[in-house]
Amino acid sequence: MNQPIPSACPPSRLPRRRSLLVVAAGALVGSMLPAAPVAAAGAIEQLRAFAESTRSATGEFTQQLQRKSRQAAPVSRGVFSFARPGRFRWDIQEPYAQLIVTDGKKLYFYDKDLKQVTIRAAGDVIRATPAAVLFGGGDIGEAFRLEEKGERDGLHWVEATPKLPDSGFERIRVGLRDGLPLQMEVTDAFGQLSRFTFTRISRNEPVPEDAFVFTPPPGVDVIE
């Protein structure tokens, strides 16, 4: 999220594990209900305020990879949930079933079609990734250089550039409005851009602990 987890890219679908990590992207921006008036604040201040006030969230997402050839990739859709610090579930339901889950200690990548689960230490994977920007437990500024990027499409944008040279990502941009993160754009080390949109968000409501527990189904290959 280096690419910390290997990736596979069958024709006409998003890179399997890369899409999950980008997500992890992306995943999981949190809630759409601000805890305090921050509409007039800069994008960096809005992002920090959101991270500090959002302890858990659930919602829906779409993500799409824009290839260098400009050929449109399929749009992936799914649901997510997270609870700080470091627990999240990113469930891609369409067009292919893929899942990333972490309890804060171990992180599981499950590809239903491949019947394969990859397990990694969560801290090693999440550090300096989009996941750390959106639902990490520490100060965003420790792992990223933050820069205001002005307004575009009605949103205030902040750019997060990883301080570690081998993070696997060139930059992460988050678009906010009225203190709410609504979109995310992730440019990976290969120059490919993934766009995320977040909807139907519920913030700071209890998320069941079993949402972050994963047991490999019988018959799947487990890679550690």
C-alpha positions in Angstrom: 0.0 0.0 0.0 6.6 -0.7 -1.7 3.6 -2.7 -3.0 3.6 -4.3 0.4 1.5 -7.1 -0.9 2.1 -8.8 -4.3 -0.4 -7.9 -7.0 -2.0 -9.9 -9.7 -3.9 -8.3 -12.6 -6.1 -10.5 -14.8 -7.5 -8.9 -17.9 -10.3 -6.4 -17.6 -10.3 -6.2 -13.8 -8.6 -4.0 -11.3 -5.3 -5.4 -9.9 -6.5 -7.7 -7.3 -4.5 -6.9 -4.2 -3.3 -3.5 -5.4 -7.0 -2.4 -5.7 -7.6 -3.7 -2.2 -4.7 -1.8 -0.7 -5.3 1.3 -2.7 -8.4 1.2 -1.2 -7.6 0.3 2.0 -8.0 2.9 0.0 -9.1 4.5 0.0 -10.8 3.1 1.8 -12.5 4.1 4.6 -12.8 7.7 4.8 -15.1 7.7 7.7 -18.2 9.6 8.4 -20.0 12.4 6.7 -21.1 14.2 9.8 -18.6 16.8 11.1 -18.1 17.2 14.8 -17.5 20.9 14.6 -17.9 23.7 12.1 -14.9 23.6 9.8 -16.3 24.7 6.5 -14.1 27.8 6.4 -10.9 25.9 7.4 -8.2 24.8 4.9 -8.3 21.3 3.6 -5.4 20.2 5.9 -7.2 21.4 9.0 -10.5 19.8 7.8 -8.7 16.5 7.3 -7.0 16.6 10.7 -10.3 17.6 12.4 -12.1 14.7 10.7 -9.5 12.2 11.7 -9.5 13.3 15.3 -13.3 13.3 15.7 -14.2 10.1 13.8 -13.6 7.0 15.8 -15.6 4.6 13.6 -17.7 4.6 10.5 -19.5 2.5 7.9 -20.4 3.3 4.3 -20.4 2.5 0.6 -17.7 3.2 -2.0 -17.0 3.1 -5.7 -13.4 3.0 -7.1 -12.0 3.1 -10.6 -8.5 2.8 -12.0 -7.5 5.2 -14.7 -4.9 3.5 -16.9 -2.2 5.4 -18.6 -3.8 4.4 -21.9 -6.9 6.3 -20.7 -8.9 3.1 -21.2 -11.6 3.0 -18.6 -11.4 0.2 -16.1 -14.4 -1.4 -14.6 -16.0 0.4 -11.7 -15.8 -1.5 -8.4 -18.4 -1.1 -5.7 -18.6 -2.3 -2.2 -19.0 -1.4 1.5 -16.5 -0.6 4.2 -16.3 -0.2 8.0 -13.5 0.9 10.3 -12.7 1.6 13.9 -9.7 3.4 15.1 -7.0 2.6 15.6 -6.1 0.4 12.7 -9.2 -1.9 12.3 -11.0 -1.9 9.0 -12.9 -4.0 6.5 -13.0 -3.2 2.8 -15.4 -5.4 0.9 -15.4 -5.2 -2.9 -18.7 -6.8 -4.0 -18.8 -5.9 -7.8 -17.7 -6.8 -10.3 -15.5 -9.3 -8.5 -15.5 -10.4 -4.8 -12.4 -9.2 -3.0 -11.9 -8.5 0.7 -9.3 -6.9 2.9 -9.7 -7.1 6.7 -7.5 -6.2 9.6 -8.0 -6.4 13.4 -5.0 -4.1 13.9 -2.5 -6.9 14.2 -2.9 -9.1 11.1 -4.2 -8.1 7.7 -6.0 -10.5 5.4 -6.4 -10.3 1.6 -9.0 -12.7 0.3 -9.7 -13.2 -3.4 -12.7 -15.4 -3.7 -12.2 -16.2 -7.4 -8.6 -17.3 -6.8 -9.5 -19.0 -3.6 -6.5 -17.4 -2.0 -5.8 -15.6 1.3 -2.6 -13.6 1.9 -1.7 -12.7 5.5 0.6 -9.9 6.6 1.4 -8.0 9.8 -1.0 -5.0 9.7 1.5 -2.4 10.8 4.0 -3.2 8.1 1.3 -2.9 5.4 -0.6 0.1 6.6 2.3 2.4 7.4 2.6 5.4 4.9 -0.4 4.3 2.8 -3.9 5.7 2.0 -5.2 3.6 4.9 -2.9 5.6 7.3 -4.2 8.9 5.9 -7.8 8.0 6.4 -8.1 5.8 9.4 -4.7 5.4 11.0 -4.3 6.1 14.7 -1.3 8.5 14.6 -0.6 12.0 13.4 -0.9 12.1 9.6 2.0 14.5 9.5 4.4 11.9 10.8 4.3 9.8 7.7 3.2 12.3 5.1 4.0 15.8 3.8 0.7 17.7 3.6 0.0 20.5 1.1 -3.1 22.5 0.3 -4.1 22.0 -3.4 -6.9 24.6 -3.7 -10.5 24.0 -5.0 -11.7 21.7 -7.7 -15.1 20.3 -8.5 -16.6 22.0 -5.5 -14.1 20.4 -3.1 -11.1 21.6 -1.1 -8.1 19.4 -1.8 -5.2 18.3 0.3 -2.2 16.3 -1.1 -0.4 13.8 1.1 3.1 12.8 -0.1 4.7 9.8 1.7 8.0 10.6 3.4 9.2 7.1 2.9 10.7 6.6 -0.5 9.5 3.0 -0.9 5.8 3.5 0.1 4.6 2.4 -3.4 2.6 5.6 -3.9 3.5 9.0 -5.4 0.7 10.9 -3.8 -2.7 10.8 -2.2 -5.3 13.6 -2.7 -8.4 13.9 -0.5 -11.3 16.2 -1.5 -13.3 17.7 1.3 -16.4 19.9 1.6 -17.7 21.4 4.9 -15.3 19.3 6.8 -16.2 16.0 5.1 -13.9 13.9 3.0 -15.9 13.0 -0.1 -13.4 11.8 -2.7 -9.9 10.4 -2.8 -7.4 10.1 -5.6 -4.3 7.8 -5.3 -1.4 7.8 -7.8 0.7 4.7 -7.4 4.4 4.3 -8.2 3.6 3.3 -11.7 1.7 6.5 -12.4 -1.7 4.9 -12.4 -4.6 6.9 -10.8 -7.3 5.3 -8.7 -10.4 7.4 -7.8 -12.7 6.7 -4.9 -16.1 8.2 -4.0 -17.7 7.6 -0.6 -21.5 7.6 0.1 -24.1 6.6 2.7 -21.7 7.1 5.6 -22.6 6.6 9.2 -20.1 8.0 11.7 -19.2 7.1 15.3 -21.8 4.3 15.7 -20.6 1.0 17.2 -19.2 -1.4 14.6 -19.4 -5.1 15.6 -16.0 -6.6 16.6 -16.6 -9.6 14.3 -16.6 -7.2 11.3 -12.8 -7.2 11.8 -12.4 -10.9 12.3 -11.5 -13.2 9.3 -11.3 -16.9 9.2 -10.1 -18.4 5.9 -12.8 -20.5 4.3 -12.1 -24.2 3.9 -10.1 -25.2 0.8 -8.4 -21.8 0.1 -4.7 -21.4 -0.2 -3.2 -19.4 2.6 0.0 -17.4 2.0 1.9 -15.9 4.9 
